[in-house]
Amino acid sequence: MTDAAVMPRRTSWQRVRGGKMLPVLSVLCAIVVIWYAAAVWMNATWTLDQAARAGTEPTFAEIVADTMVQKRPLLPAPHQVAATLWDQTIEQKVTSKRSLVFHGWITLQATILGFVTGAVLGVAVAVGIVHSRTMDLSVMPWAVISQTIPIVALAPMIIVLSNAVGIDGRTVPKTIISAYLSYFPVLVSMVKGLRSPGAAQRDLLKTYNASGMQTFFKLRLPASLPYFFAAMKVAVAASLIGAIVGELPTGAIQGLGARMLIGSQFGEPLIMWAALFAAAILAGVLVIAVGLLERLALRLMGQPGQGGAR
């Protein structure tokens, strides 16, 4: 084999070893190994119980083999979850009620609505707090206190109140819960970002007779963008959690939260775990989308993206 043929392989391995992939793959492998070990340990109880009833004594290899193929395991093995996830996404039509793509779309609608609502509310309140000391002293403490209420206790109350005022829908309560979870990180980060310009920068604009509006758009807003997008990544994940939590007490039959609930109620852990991983994948896609939007916004504002500096 020539050096020219060997060089690309060495370069690829050096890229993996010297970059960020190796730590990620190492942690992933460790998680998979621990997961398999925990699956054998937790599912072995059923195997040993069945063997005792049959009057047999299985070997360790037989125990391991049985724990990997149980239909209703206490802890599904990774390959079982992957197979179920594949079956309920790729193998099913997107319009099927068994498709996680269909249920993910239901959850995504409430997530996006809640995320946008929470982001707009957080930015609006942050702007008011930065420009009004009275609002800072009166609103900010209540915003902090509001986050001490457990969402699992607040969700049923929101649903009951929505029904009481005539909102008999399942999207609106989920949107409210999503907005409730997503507005706070945006609020806190935007307050920090809008206040990040130093006194020297503000005084420089004053020397040019810049108005308050000009100072906001030329100085405060560009300075707040890194804080804003960092908060948006947290907010979009929190919004997804809010949408899923909002589906649980409503008795919904559609959505990822509903699939988790159905899997739990009917003793189908594979359905529950597949829906859980589908939600994790959806959260990752949303965070990546926010990251791409961040790069585009920073480029339009003339600022280097996060991946620009090395």
N, C-alpha and C positions, 0 to 999 in steps of 0.2 A: 504493500500500500504506500502510495507516495505521500510526501509531506503535505502537499496541497490538499489531499483528501483527509488527512488527519487534522489539519489546522482548524477547520470549521467546528469539529467536535470539541476540540480543546477550548476554542473560544466560547462556545456555548456553555460548557461546563464552568469555565472561569466566570462567565457572566452570571450563572446561577449561584456559584459559590461566593462571589464577591458582591452580589446584589442583595435584594431583599427576599428573594425566593427561598433561600436555604433556611432561614429562621422560621418562615411561615410553614414550609413543608415539614420541618422538624416538629413543630408544635402540633401540626395536623396529624402526623404519624403517631405522636404520643397520645393524642386524644383518641384516635382509632384503637390503639392497643389497649388503653384503659377501658374504653367502651366495650370492646370484645370481652375483656376479663370480667367486667362487671356484669355483662349479659350472661356469661357462663355461671357466675356465682349466684345471681338472683334467679335465673331460670332453672338451676339444678334442683331446686326444691321440688318442683313439679315432677321432674324426671325421677328423682329418688322416691317420691311418694308413689308414683305409678309402679315403679319396680318393686317396692315393698308390698304393694297389693298383689302383684303377680308372683311374689315369692322368689324374685331373681335379684342378683347383685350385679349391676352394670359396671363395666370398666370405666376408667377415666375418659378414654377415647369415645366410648359410647355416650357418656354423659355430655361431653362437649358437642358431639354430633347432634344429639337430640335438642340441646339448648339453642342450636342455630336454626332450627326449622319449626319451632313451635308456632302454632297458628295464633295463639293469644298469649304471648310471653309477657312477663312482668316488665322486662326491658328488651325491646327488639334489638337484634344485632344490626350493625350498620348496613349490611348488604340487604337485609329485609326491608329496612326503611327506604333504601335507594330503589329497590325493586317496586315497592308500593308507590313511591313518588313517580317513578317512570310510568307505571301503569295508569296512574290517575292524572297524568299530564300529557304524555306523548301518545299513549295508546287510546285515550278517550277523545271524543269530539269536544271541541271547546264549548259547544252548546249543551253538552250532557250535564245532568245534575250530579254526576259522579266525577266530573272533571274539576281538578283544582284550579285550572285556568279560569273556568267559569266562576268559581267561588272567589278566586283571587280578584277578579274584575269587580265583583260586588263590593268586596272590602276596599279595593283601591279607590272606588268612587267616593266613598265616605272619607277615606284618608286624604285625598286631594282637596276635597271641599273643606275639611277641617283644618288641613295644613295651611291653605291659602287664607282662610278666615283668621286663624291664629296668628299667622305671620303679619297680616295687615293690622290686626288689633295690637300686636306687640310693638310694631314700628310706630303706629300712631300714638300709643301711650308713651313710648320712649321719647318721641319728639316733644310731647307735652311736658314730660318730666324734666327734660334737659332745659327747656325754655321757661319753665315756671317753677319757682321754688315752692310755692304753695302746693302744686300738684305733686312735687317730689315728696314733700312731707306727709301728704294725705293719701296718695294713691299707692306709692311704692310699698309701704308696710303691709297694706291689704293684699297687694299682689303676692308678697312673700307668704303671708298667712294662708292665702288660698291654696298654696301648694302643700300644706300640711294635712289636707283632707284626703284620706285614702280614696283612690279612684274607684275601687270596688264597692265602696259605700256610697259614693256620689252618683255612680252610674244609674242604679235603680231609681234614685230620687229624680234625676233628670228625665228619665223615661216616664215616671208617674206625672211629673209636672207638665211634660209635653202633651201627654194624653189629656190632662186636665184642662189645658187651654185650647184643645181642639186639634192639636198636631198629632194626628193618628198615622204617623209614618215611621218607618224604621231607619230611614236615611238621616233625617234631621237630628234625632237624638244622638246617633253615632257621630254626626258632624260636630255637634256641640261638645261631646266628650273629647273628640280629637282636637278641636280648637282649644279646649281647656288645657290639655297637656302640652300643646305646641306653642302657645303664646308666651309662656313664661321664659323659656331660654332665649327666645328672640328679644323679649323685652329687656332682660338683664344685659345681654350682649350688646344690644343697640345703645343702651344708656352708656355703657362703658366705651363703646366705639365713638359715639358722638362727642363724648367728653375727652377723647384721647388727644386731640390737638393741644399743644402746649400754649402757654401764655404768649411766648414770642411769636408764634405763628398767627395767633389772633390779633396781636398788636400790629403785626405787619399789614394785615388786611385793613385794620383801622386807619393806618397811615395812608392807604389808598382810598379812603372814604367808602369802603365796601359796606353795603347795607346788610341787615341781618339775614335777608334771604340769600344774598350773594355769599355771605360767609357760610351759610348752611350748605349750599350746593357746591361751592368751590373748595371748601375745606372740611367741614364736619362730615358730610356725606361720603366723600371719597375715603376719608380716614376710617370710617366705620365699616367699610365693605368687608375687610377680612374678619372682623368680629361678627358681622351679619351672616356671612356664609358658614362660618364655623357653627353658629347657632342654628342655622337652617338644617344642617346635617343632623343635629340632635333632635330638632323639632320634627323633621319628617319621620324619623324613627318613632318618636313619641306619639306622633299622630296615628301611625299604623297601629301601635299598641292600643291607643284609645278606641280606634274603630273595632278592633278585635274584642276588647273588653266590652264595648257597647253592644256587641252581638250576643253576648252570653245571657244577660237577664231578660232579653226581649223575646226569647223563645224562637229566635230566627232559625230558619232552615236553610238559609243561603249565606255564604260568606265563610272565610277561613275560621273565624271563631265558632261558627255554627258547626263546622266539620269537626273541630276539636271537641266540642260539647257532645256531638253525636257519638264520636269514637269513645268518649269517656262513659257515656250513659249506657251504651250497648256493649261495653266490654270489648271494643275493637282498638287496641292500642296502636296497631299499625296505621289505621286511619288518622288517629290523633297525632302520631309522630310525623306522618307525611304532611299533614296540614301545618304542623309546627315548622317543619323545614321549608315548606312553601312560603310561609310568612317570613322566615329568615332570608330566603332568596329575594323575595319582593322588597324587603327592607334594604338589602344590599343594592338592588337595582335603583331604588329611589335615592339612596345616598350617593351613588355614582352619578346619577342624573343631576343632583344638586352640585356635585363637584364639577361636572362639565359646564353647568350654567355659571359657576363661579369663574372658571377660566375664561369663558366668553365675556362676562361682565368686566373682569379685570383687564382683559385685552382691549375692550371698547373704551375703558377709562384710562388707557395708557399705562397701566400698571403691569408688571411681570406676574405671570401665574406662579402657582406654588411649585410647578415642575420646572420653572425657568432657571432658578438658582441652583448651583451645584458647588 
